[in-house]
Amino acid sequence: MAERQLPPNVQQQVLRLQQLQQSLSLLLSEKQRIESELAEVTAALEEINKMDDSAVLFKAVGPVLVQTSKEKMVAELTERKELADTRLKVIERQESRARAQIESLQKEVQKLLSGGQASEQ
């Protein structure tokens, strides 16, 4: 069996399957990065909300720390959180689609392989 080559249509499907799996892997990496960012922003918002309104806050702007108000910081972090939430939902939909496509393609490849072997016997 190792000496036999797969038919061109099966090779194409296997290649497509590998591409989908790579795409899924990239999506999962991006999802993990966004979840990490979301956790960081959420923790920062929780800590800032515990502070007095007159507390002095600083934010990093490149290599410099710049003083800012609690109100501005909360607004900025809330916006970042909303953006991360939205991106996470988009990634999760893409992940779901990719998983469904992979599952469907795996079944198709298995069908082609089993059908091909049955006709060659």
N, C-alpha and C positions, 0 to 999 in steps of 0.2 A: 504494500500500500504506500510506503514511503517513496517508491519510485514513480508512482502514478501522480500526474499533475492534475490539479483541480480544473474543471471547465472554466472558461473565461468569465461566464456570468456569475459563477460562485466566487471566483477570485475578486470580482468587482464588489460583490456583496460583503465579502470578508474585509476588503479594504475600507468600504463604507462603515462597517461595524467598528473597525479600529479607529477611524476618524471620529465617530460619534463618542467612543469611549474616551478618546483624548479630550474632546470638547467637554465631556462630563467632568473629567478630572480637573480641567481648568475652571469650570463653573464651581466645583466644590472648593477649590482653593480660594476663589474670589468670595464665595459665600462665607468661608471661615474668616477671611480678612474683614469682611463687613460685620460679621457677628462680633468680632473682637473690638472693632471700632465702636459699635453700638454699645457694648458693655462698658467700654471706657467712658464714653460720653454720658451714659446713664449714671455711672458712679460719680462722675464729676458734677453732674446736675444735682444729685442727691446731697453731696457735700456742700455745694454752694447754697442750696436752699436751706441748709441748717444754719448758715451764717447770718449775722446781723446785716441789715440793709446798708449800714454805713461801713461795712468791712472793706478793707483795701484789697483789691484783686489785681493780679498781673497775668498777662497772657503772653505766650511766646510768639513773636513775629520774627521768623528766621532765627538768627542767633541773639536777638534782643528781647528782653522782657519789657512789656509796655503796660503801664497802669490802666485799668479800666474799671467801670462801675459794675456792680452786681447785676443791674438791670440789663446792661449791654451783653454781659457774659452769658446770662441766662438765655437771652434772645438768640445769641449766636449758637450756643450749644443746643438749644431746642430746634433750631433750623437744621443743624447738622444731624441731629437725631432723626428728625422727620425724613431728611434726605436718605439717611442710611436705612431707615425702615422701608422706604419706597424701593430702594435698590435691592434690599433683601427680598422683598416680595417678587420683584421682577426675576431675580436669580432663581428663586424657588420655583417659579412657573417654568423657567427655562430648564431647570433641573428635571422637573416632572416630565416635560415634553421629551427631553433627551433620554430619560430612563424608559419611557414608553416606546420611543423609536428603537432603542437598543434591544428591548425585549422582543419587539415585533421582528426586527431584522435577525435576531438570533434564531427565532422560530423558523423564519424563512430559509436561513442558511441550513439549519438542521433538516428541514424538509427537502431542500435541494440535494443535500448530501445523501440522505437516506433514499430519496427517489433515484438519484444517480447510481448508487450502489446496487439497488434492487434491479435496475434495468441492465446493468453490466454483468450480473450473475447468470 
